[in-house]
């Protein structure tokens, strides 16, 4: 059967509307019926891709937390695990607006759950740095959850920065700058 990354490539190349079950079957070198044995329809294929992407982010986050290095290195890795993956997969697709709209329509709740899971992981990571003494408490008037919210919104915005558009290294630099700022803010207390 076709692998999720192959299906994702079809959607990024042709968009959701123009990718057909026939295209998916051809990429998998199986009959159309075989695709329908595994997936009810094209929307189910698209949701399977979302599950695959969620697993990829989880694996990348786990790897980022395991690596050695400074708190900044590990936070940069966590930010990159989430925002870098999406950038790698979608930034060069001319169909990105359509794909974002489709993800939103088909999987708003599932995406919300993945976002919440990622945010909880970031908060857990920052608290673990607090416990080990690598950083202090959040600046007065802020909670860890608020810092995570700021990190999320700022990293999301960085993907759309004209200086970053299509430049993976530029995104990595922005995410590192964001990690430096967050860690510094929590060290100064």
Residue pairs with C-beta under 8 A, 6 or more apart in sequence:
1 28
1 30
1 34
1 35
1 38
2 24
2 25
2 27
2 28
2 30
2 35
4 48
4 49
4 51
4 52
4 53
5 52
6 27
6 28
7 24
7 27
7 45
7 48
7 49
8 49
8 52
8 53
8 89
9 27
10 19
10 23
10 24
10 27
11 19
11 46
11 49
11 95
11 99
12 89
12 90
12 92
12 93
12 95
12 99
13 93
13 95
14 23
14 95
15 95
15 98
15 99
16 42
16 46
16 95
16 98
16 99
16 102
17 98
19 42
20 42
21 32
21 35
21 36
21 41
21 42
21 45
22 32
24 35
24 42
24 45
25 31
25 32
25 34
25 35
28 34
28 35
35 45
39 45
39 48
43 106
46 102
46 103
46 106
46 107
47 106
47 107
47 110
50 103
50 107
50 110
50 111
50 114
53 85
53 86
53 89
54 114
54 117
56 85
57 81
57 82
57 85
57 114
57 118
60 77
60 80
60 81
60 82
60 84
60 85
61 78
61 81
61 82
61 118
61 121
63 77
63 81
64 74
64 77
64 78
64 80
64 81
65 74
65 77
65 78
65 125
67 73
67 74
67 77
70 183
71 129
71 134
71 135
71 183
72 176
72 179
72 180
72 183
74 125
75 125
75 126
75 179
75 182
75 183
76 172
76 175
76 176
76 179
78 121
78 122
78 125
79 151
79 155
79 175
79 178
79 179
80 172
80 175
82 118
82 155
83 155
83 156
83 158
83 159
83 171
83 175
84 168
84 171
84 172
84 175
86 159
87 159
87 168
87 171
88 168
90 96
90 99
91 159
91 165
91 166
91 168
92 166
93 99
103 111
104 111
115 152
118 152
119 145
119 148
119 149
119 152
122 148
122 151
122 152
123 144
123 145
123 148
126 135
126 144
126 147
126 148
126 182
126 186
127 144
129 135
129 183
129 186
130 136
130 137
130 144
130 186
135 183
135 186
135 187
136 186
136 187
136 188
136 189
137 186
137 189
138 144
138 146
138 147
138 185
138 186
138 189
139 185
139 186
139 188
139 189
140 189
147 182
147 185
147 186
150 182
151 178
151 182
154 178
155 174
155 175
155 178
158 164
158 171
158 174
158 175
158 178
159 171
161 170
161 174
163 170
164 170
164 171
164 174
